[in-house]
Amino acid sequence: MNRDDTETRRIFVLTHTGREDAREVARQFCQALHAHGLGVRLLKDEAEDLDLDLEGLERVECTPEATVGCELAVVIGGDGTILRAAELARETGTPLLGVNLGHVGFLAEAEHDDVEFTIAAIVNRRYTAEERLTIDVSVYRGRELVATTWALNEASVEKAARERMIEVVVEVDGRPLSRWGCDGVVLSTPTGSTAYNFSAGGPIVWPGVEALLMVPLSAHALFARPMVVSPTSVLAVEVLARTEGAGVLWCDGRRTVDLPPGARIEVRRGKTPVHLVRLHQAPFTDRLVAKFDLPVSGWRGAAERRRNRENGGGSA
């Protein structure tokens, strides 16, 4: 690669520096990127933790401008670290390349033991960016808009006190659907369908499907099934005024809003998506099998069945 082609290329690296294995992988990435002539940018506090001595290393504050001008953001850690990076990269549209050091790491594309392949893909631009739907979240108290936020995975309305349920009415497109006494309600994107939504018993939705999901948590009601609605729908949860105690809104497990009785939460398709880097073109089915270690032994597939028929063996 011509050095002139890489002089303006800049890679943002975000790391879970509380883990030694993450720090070591981050050092490898930064040193390799620098050796290939790419600029490296780190958050100031993480630069101190990594203690790197690289010429031209950029150190920036943790603000939404941190990723401005970067080709992509390499995120070293688990899904929680990738969600933290999404807060910095969403507005700039900087694609996120997750390097998994977590347990499942559904948002991650690369594994920590395959650094050389990942570095080569970045240097040679052998990657694509996939747009992921987000949700915009509005919180009202009466007619007053008191908070706005967003989520890549999910927004969850939950009870604040362990000993009490929260009582809510849920709404779809301006029409009431049902009232639940419950532990909460999860409002998810397809990307988040393998996260909290999955743990709550909701369906897995392929990333190529545009939809919004609603899943009640331990609801005391006859009708309390997970639901999948149009991406143009508006979902709402109203905390009934007679509810004892308050609730809390969590977005991606990172941002919270206190919810008093009478609060109303509205969720709609986000105006700004998040971009995730893909290095492989493997089907989502294969990703599910690999991440969840699903048993598929015994599968022969359509190709082998076709060969059997052609050889006169019939279909099994």
C-alpha positions as CSV (number, residue, x, y, z in Angstrom):
1,M,0.0,0.0,0.0
2,N,1.3,3.4,-0.9
3,R,2.2,5.4,2.2
4,D,0.5,8.5,0.7
5,D,-2.8,6.6,0.7
6,T,-2.7,6.1,4.5
7,E,-1.5,9.4,5.8
8,T,-5.0,10.7,6.4
9,R,-6.4,7.4,7.6
10,R,-7.2,7.5,11.3
11,I,-8.4,4.7,13.6
12,F,-10.1,5.3,17.0
13,V,-9.4,2.6,19.5
14,L,-11.6,2.1,22.6
15,T,-10.6,-0.5,25.2
16,H,-12.0,-2.0,28.4
17,T,-8.7,-1.0,30.2
18,G,-9.8,-2.5,33.4
19,R,-8.8,-5.9,32.0
20,E,-5.2,-6.8,31.5
21,D,-6.0,-9.0,28.5
22,A,-7.8,-6.1,26.8
23,R,-4.9,-3.8,27.5
24,E,-2.5,-6.3,25.9
25,V,-4.7,-6.7,22.8
26,A,-5.1,-2.9,22.5
27,R,-1.3,-2.4,22.6
28,Q,-1.0,-5.0,19.8
29,F,-3.6,-3.2,17.7
30,C,-2.2,0.3,18.2
31,Q,1.4,-0.8,17.5
32,A,0.4,-2.7,14.4
33,L,-1.8,0.1,13.0
34,H,1.0,2.6,13.6
35,A,3.5,0.3,11.9
36,H,1.3,0.3,8.8
37,G,1.2,4.1,8.7
38,L,-2.3,4.6,10.1
39,G,-3.0,7.2,12.7
40,V,-4.2,6.0,16.1
41,R,-6.5,8.0,18.4
42,L,-7.2,7.1,22.1
43,L,-9.2,8.6,24.9
44,K,-6.8,10.4,27.3
45,D,-7.4,8.2,30.3
46,E,-7.1,5.0,28.2
47,A,-3.9,6.3,26.7
48,E,-2.5,6.6,30.2
49,D,-3.6,3.0,31.1
50,L,-2.0,1.6,27.9
51,D,1.2,3.6,28.4
52,L,2.1,3.6,24.6
53,D,5.0,5.5,23.2
54,L,3.9,6.0,19.5
55,E,4.8,9.0,17.4
56,G,1.8,11.0,16.4
57,L,-0.6,9.2,18.9
58,E,-3.7,11.3,19.4
59,R,-5.3,11.7,22.8
60,V,-8.8,13.1,23.0
61,E,-11.5,13.8,25.6
62,C,-14.4,11.4,26.0
63,T,-17.0,13.5,24.0
64,P,-19.2,12.8,21.0
65,E,-16.5,14.5,18.9
66,A,-13.9,11.9,19.8
67,T,-14.4,9.9,16.6
68,V,-14.6,12.8,14.2
69,G,-12.4,12.2,11.2
70,C,-11.8,8.5,12.0
71,E,-12.3,5.8,9.4
72,L,-13.6,3.4,12.0
73,A,-13.5,2.6,15.7
74,V,-11.9,-0.6,16.9
75,V,-13.5,-1.6,20.2
76,I,-11.7,-4.1,22.4
77,G,-13.9,-5.7,25.0
78,G,-17.3,-7.2,25.3
79,D,-20.7,-6.0,24.2
80,G,-20.9,-3.5,27.0
81,T,-17.7,-1.8,25.7
82,I,-19.2,-1.7,22.2
83,L,-22.3,-0.1,23.5
84,R,-20.1,2.5,25.2
85,A,-18.3,3.1,21.9
86,A,-21.7,3.5,20.1
87,E,-22.4,6.6,22.4
88,L,-19.3,8.2,20.9
89,A,-19.6,7.0,17.3
90,R,-23.3,7.3,16.5
91,E,-23.5,11.0,15.6
92,T,-20.4,10.9,13.5
93,G,-21.5,7.7,11.7
94,T,-18.1,6.1,12.5
95,P,-18.4,2.3,12.0
96,L,-17.6,0.1,15.0
97,L,-15.4,-3.0,14.8
98,G,-15.8,-5.1,17.9
99,V,-13.0,-7.3,19.1
100,N,-14.5,-9.8,21.5
101,L,-13.1,-10.4,24.9
102,G,-16.5,-11.0,26.5
103,H,-18.5,-14.2,26.9
104,V,-20.9,-14.2,23.9
105,G,-20.0,-10.9,22.2
106,F,-22.9,-10.8,19.8
107,L,-22.0,-7.2,18.6
108,A,-18.4,-8.1,18.0
109,E,-17.1,-9.2,14.7
110,A,-13.5,-10.3,15.5
111,E,-12.0,-12.5,18.2
112,H,-9.0,-11.4,20.3
113,D,-6.8,-14.3,19.1
114,D,-7.1,-13.3,15.4
115,V,-5.3,-9.9,15.6
116,E,-3.2,-10.3,12.4
117,F,-6.3,-11.1,10.2
118,T,-8.2,-8.1,11.7
119,I,-5.3,-5.7,11.2
120,A,-4.9,-6.9,7.6
121,A,-8.6,-6.3,6.9
122,I,-8.4,-2.8,8.3
123,V,-5.2,-1.9,6.5
124,N,-6.5,-3.2,3.1
125,R,-10.0,-2.0,3.7
126,R,-11.4,-5.5,3.4
127,Y,-14.5,-4.8,5.4
128,T,-18.1,-3.5,5.0
129,A,-20.3,-1.4,7.3
130,E,-23.8,-2.7,8.2
131,E,-26.4,-0.2,9.3
132,R,-28.3,-1.1,12.5
133,L,-31.7,0.3,13.5
134,T,-31.8,2.3,16.8
135,I,-34.7,3.6,18.9
136,D,-35.4,7.1,20.1
137,V,-36.9,7.3,23.6
138,S,-39.0,10.1,25.0
139,V,-40.2,10.4,28.6
140,Y,-43.1,12.6,29.6
141,R,-44.5,13.7,32.9
142,G,-48.0,14.8,32.2
143,R,-47.6,16.9,29.0
144,E,-44.1,17.9,29.7
145,L,-41.2,16.2,27.9
146,V,-38.7,15.6,30.7
147,A,-36.0,13.4,29.0
148,T,-34.9,12.1,25.6
149,T,-32.4,9.4,24.9
150,W,-31.8,6.5,22.5
151,A,-30.7,2.8,22.4
152,L,-29.1,0.4,20.1
153,N,-30.2,-2.7,21.9
154,E,-33.2,-1.9,24.1
155,A,-35.0,0.4,26.4
156,S,-36.5,-1.3,29.5
157,V,-39.1,0.1,31.8
158,E,-38.5,-1.6,35.2
159,K,-39.7,-1.5,38.7
160,A,-37.4,0.4,41.0
161,A,-38.2,-1.6,44.2
162,R,-37.5,-5.3,44.3
163,E,-40.5,-6.1,46.5
164,R,-43.1,-4.3,44.4
165,M,-44.4,-4.8,40.9
166,I,-44.9,-1.9,38.5
167,E,-48.3,-1.4,36.9
168,V,-48.4,-0.2,33.3
169,V,-50.6,0.2,30.3
170,V,-48.9,-0.5,27.0
171,E,-49.9,1.1,23.7
172,V,-49.2,0.6,20.0
173,D,-49.7,3.4,17.5
174,G,-51.8,5.5,19.8
175,R,-54.2,2.7,20.9
176,P,-54.1,0.9,24.3
177,L,-53.3,-2.8,24.1
178,S,-53.2,-4.2,27.6
179,R,-52.6,-3.4,31.3
180,W,-50.0,-5.4,33.2
181,G,-48.7,-5.7,36.7
182,C,-45.2,-6.8,36.0
183,D,-41.5,-6.5,36.7
184,G,-41.1,-4.3,33.6
185,V,-41.3,-4.1,29.8
186,V,-38.5,-4.5,27.3
187,L,-38.7,-2.5,24.1
188,S,-36.0,-3.8,21.7
189,T,-34.5,-3.5,18.3
190,P,-33.6,-6.5,16.1
191,T,-29.9,-6.0,17.2
192,G,-31.1,-6.2,20.8
193,S,-33.2,-9.3,20.2
194,T,-30.2,-11.5,21.3
195,A,-29.6,-9.4,24.4
196,Y,-32.1,-8.5,27.2
197,N,-35.0,-9.4,24.9
198,F,-33.6,-12.9,24.5
199,S,-33.2,-13.4,28.3
200,A,-36.8,-12.2,28.8
201,G,-38.2,-14.8,26.4
202,G,-38.6,-12.6,23.4
203,P,-38.0,-13.8,19.8
204,I,-34.7,-13.6,17.9
205,V,-35.1,-11.3,14.9
206,W,-32.6,-11.4,12.0
207,P,-30.7,-8.0,11.6
208,G,-32.0,-7.6,8.1
209,V,-35.6,-7.4,9.5
210,E,-36.7,-3.9,10.3
211,A,-39.1,-4.1,13.3
212,L,-39.6,-3.1,16.9
213,L,-40.1,-5.6,19.7
214,M,-42.1,-5.5,23.0
215,V,-41.6,-8.1,25.7
216,P,-43.3,-8.0,29.2
217,L,-41.2,-9.1,32.2
218,S,-43.0,-11.5,34.5
219,A,-46.4,-10.0,33.7
220,H,-49.4,-11.0,35.8
221,A,-51.9,-11.1,32.9
222,L,-53.7,-13.5,30.6
223,F,-52.3,-11.7,27.5
224,A,-48.6,-11.1,28.0
225,R,-46.9,-12.3,24.9
226,P,-43.8,-10.9,23.1
227,M,-44.8,-8.8,20.2
228,V,-43.1,-7.7,16.9
229,V,-44.4,-4.6,15.3
230,S,-43.7,-2.4,12.2
231,P,-40.6,-0.2,12.4
232,T,-42.9,2.7,11.7
233,S,-45.0,2.0,14.8
234,V,-44.8,4.0,18.0
235,L,-44.7,2.0,21.3
236,A,-45.7,3.5,24.6
237,V,-45.6,2.5,28.2
238,E,-47.6,4.4,30.8
239,V,-46.8,3.9,34.5
240,L,-50.2,4.0,36.2
241,A,-50.6,6.9,38.7
242,R,-51.8,4.4,41.3
243,T,-48.6,2.4,41.1
244,E,-46.8,2.2,44.5
245,G,-43.3,3.4,44.2
246,A,-41.3,4.6,41.2
247,G,-39.9,2.9,38.1
248,V,-36.7,3.3,36.2
249,L,-35.9,3.5,32.5
250,W,-32.7,1.8,31.3
251,C,-31.3,2.3,27.8
252,D,-28.7,-0.3,26.8
253,G,-28.0,-0.9,30.4
254,R,-26.1,2.4,30.5
255,R,-28.4,5.4,30.7
256,T,-31.2,5.7,33.2
257,V,-34.2,8.0,33.8
258,D,-36.2,7.8,37.0
259,L,-39.9,7.3,36.4
260,P,-42.5,8.5,38.9
261,P,-46.1,7.2,38.8
262,G,-47.9,8.7,35.8
263,A,-44.8,8.8,33.6
264,R,-45.2,8.0,29.9
265,I,-42.4,6.5,27.8
266,E,-42.6,6.6,24.0
267,V,-40.3,4.5,21.7
268,R,-40.0,5.0,18.0
269,R,-37.5,4.2,15.3
270,G,-34.3,6.2,15.8
271,K,-33.4,9.0,13.4
272,T,-29.7,8.0,13.6
273,P,-28.5,4.4,13.1
274,V,-25.3,2.8,14.3
275,H,-22.9,1.2,11.9
276,L,-21.2,-2.1,12.7
277,V,-18.2,-3.4,10.7
278,R,-18.4,-6.8,9.1
279,L,-15.3,-8.8,8.1
280,H,-17.1,-12.0,7.2
281,Q,-20.1,-12.6,5.0
282,A,-21.3,-15.6,7.1
283,P,-25.1,-15.9,7.4
284,F,-26.7,-14.8,10.7
285,T,-27.7,-18.4,11.3
286,D,-24.1,-19.4,11.5
287,R,-23.4,-16.5,13.9
288,L,-26.2,-17.8,16.2
289,V,-24.8,-21.3,16.1
290,A,-21.3,-20.1,16.9
291,K,-22.2,-17.6,19.6
292,F,-24.7,-19.8,21.4
293,D,-22.8,-23.0,20.7
294,L,-26.0,-24.6,19.3
295,P,-26.0,-28.4,18.6
296,V,-26.2,-29.0,14.8
297,S,-24.6,-32.4,14.5
298,G,-26.5,-34.7,12.2
299,W,-27.5,-32.0,9.8
300,R,-26.8,-33.0,6.2
301,G,-28.3,-30.1,4.3
302,A,-30.0,-29.8,1.0
303,A,-26.9,-30.5,-1.1
304,E,-26.4,-34.0,0.4
305,R,-30.1,-34.8,0.1
306,R,-29.9,-33.7,-3.6
307,R,-26.9,-36.0,-4.2
308,N,-28.7,-38.9,-2.6
309,R,-31.7,-38.4,-4.8
310,E,-29.5,-38.2,-7.9
311,N,-27.7,-41.4,-6.9
312,G,-31.0,-43.2,-6.5
313,G,-31.0,-43.2,-2.7
314,G,-34.2,-41.2,-2.3
315,S,-34.7,-38.5,0.3
316,A,-33.9,-39.1,3.9
